[in-house]
Amino acid sequence: MADTTLPHLVTPLPGPRAQQVIARSDRALSPSLPRVYPLVPSHGQGAVVEDVDGNRFLDCAAGIAVASTGHCHPRVVAAIREQAGRLLHICGADHYDPSYIHLAERLAALAPGDGPKKVFLGNSGAEAVEAALKLARHHSGRPYAIAFYGAFHGRTMGAVSLTASKPVYHRGFGPLVPAIAHVPYAYCYRCAYHLAYPTCELACVDAIEDQLLAHTIPPDEVAAVFVEPVQGEGGYVVPPAGWLPKLRALCDRYGILLVDDEVQSGIGRTGAMFAIDHFGVVPDLLCSAKALGSGMPVSALVAQDAVMTWPPGAHGSTFGGNPVCCAAALATLDVIEQERLVENAAHVGGRLLARLGQLATTSRLIGDVRGLGLMIGIELVRDKVTKERAKEEADALMLACFRRGLLTLSCGPNSLRLAPPLTLTVEQADAAVSILADALDHVERGRS
Ligand SMILES: Cc1ncc(COP(=O)(O)O)c(C=O)c1O
């Protein structure tokens, strides 16, 4: 019998039913929606998605790193059904919804740091970041924020002002939120200072102090530094070991809050509950979303108790922490814990990374493979010495993977990301590498 956990294509892509849906979508929907390839999903189970024509895909994109427990995990679905039959909505901001409180307690216990923490629940990653920016300003009484080139923090006005990954996110939307400065991330493959780790001694952190804080922004007017512990949309960039601790120390010297944006990297994805745990750093604020609800829209801002000081009414959300979403998040955390999915992400991710590293040695286009757990980036270059970005080739590779039944997603200008469900098996990881190798071979031969 065929293995239903692996891809299987029965029509050319997109199939006839898919084409009908796509034609309608172009007439009905906002043209701002990016559309990466013509996938028209029907249903999913685990790491497999089936489209409306019966084609089966291995999902290494997980709806942008969201389907953490896999598609439609029975325990998550049962929790959603049970809660939906009892109470759909009550507004956890105005009343004392037990599921809101329970989720807050669970997240406070999981987030880094031994001290007490407080939690605000929202609906999206951007909403958690927006809340963090407001809280950082409110608590500190300082106006400025620092973020990184390549960062993606969301698309609402505050979050998009912190974002600096592609000009399209800013074009036409200015003036943005003022008092936000960007500095280079620890992107060692393309060091902004043309240095090499570890001999650089993490000069990129020193530069924040010696350049930005010394010449333009008074450090005592900086509320917060916003950082992704692994840069997501910017290219799945993993900083070197000492970088986050050094950034934490810089913040401490000036009383600046460290905001850890774990919207993409959190809830087990990197083989730790939160990516910042790999670096032994405790942030003041932490933003979580994507993987938290296995697909239901729920996000969280977790802050050290002493920081979450805003008064009643200062911030809230009608739908944030909706009971059905909280039920999904609580079931997600249960499944992650009981099925040991953090450990699985570390184990299967490690194997995936090693096998992709091998592929890189024989590939003309792969310049860099990097990642933690099941958050893996593959950067394509036209020349391994000049590192000229191979953007068209990265897009072609994503499409070639799709045509072979593997869902991936591009990131950064010229990288591909793998962010599958944390349930991915070794067999599925090996299948993903085989498909990727075949797709790469075709792109390297100039076909797609
Ligand atoms: C690190 C990070 N922060 C924030 C966001 C925004 O999340 P959302 O799209 O749920 O608003 C994203 C989305 O990709 C992200 O990767």
The ligand as an SDF file (V2000), in Angstrom:
LIG
                    3D

 16 16  0  0  0  0  0  0  0  0999 V2000
    9.4570   37.1180   13.5870 C   0  0  0  0  0  0  0  0  0  0  0  0
    8.0740   37.5410   13.1760 C   0  0  0  0  0  0  0  0  0  0  0  0
    7.4580   38.5010   13.8750 N   0  0  0  0  0  0  0  0  0  0  0  0
    6.2170   38.9030   13.5570 C   0  0  0  0  0  0  0  0  0  0  0  0
    5.5530   38.3700   12.4800 C   0  0  0  0  0  0  0  0  0  0  0  0
    4.1640   38.8330   12.1420 C   0  0  0  0  0  0  0  0  0  0  0  0
    3.2460   37.8230   12.3990 O   0  0  0  0  0  0  0  0  0  0  0  0
    1.7720   37.8630   11.7740 P   0  0  0  0  0  0  0  0  0  0  0  0
    1.9190   37.6180   10.3050 O   0  0  0  0  0  0  0  0  0  0  0  0
    1.0540   36.7770   12.4930 O   0  0  0  0  0  0  0  0  0  0  0  0
    1.2190   39.2080   12.0800 O   0  0  0  0  0  0  0  0  0  0  0  0
    6.1630   37.3680   11.7220 C   0  0  0  0  0  0  0  0  0  0  0  0
    5.4800   36.7920   10.5590 C   0  0  0  0  0  0  0  0  0  0  0  0
    6.0520   36.1570    9.7100 O   0  0  0  0  0  0  0  0  0  0  0  0
    7.4710   36.9500   12.0720 C   0  0  0  0  0  0  0  0  0  0  0  0
    8.1080   36.0090   11.3760 O   0  0  0  0  0  0  0  0  0  0  0  0
  1  2  1  0
  2  3  1  0
  2 15  2  0
  3  4  2  0
  4  5  1  0
  5  6  1  0
  5 12  2  0
  6  7  1  0
  7  8  1  0
  8  9  2  0
  8 10  1  0
  8 11  1  0
 12 13  1  0
 12 15  1  0
 13 14  2  0
 15 16  1  0
M  END
$$$$
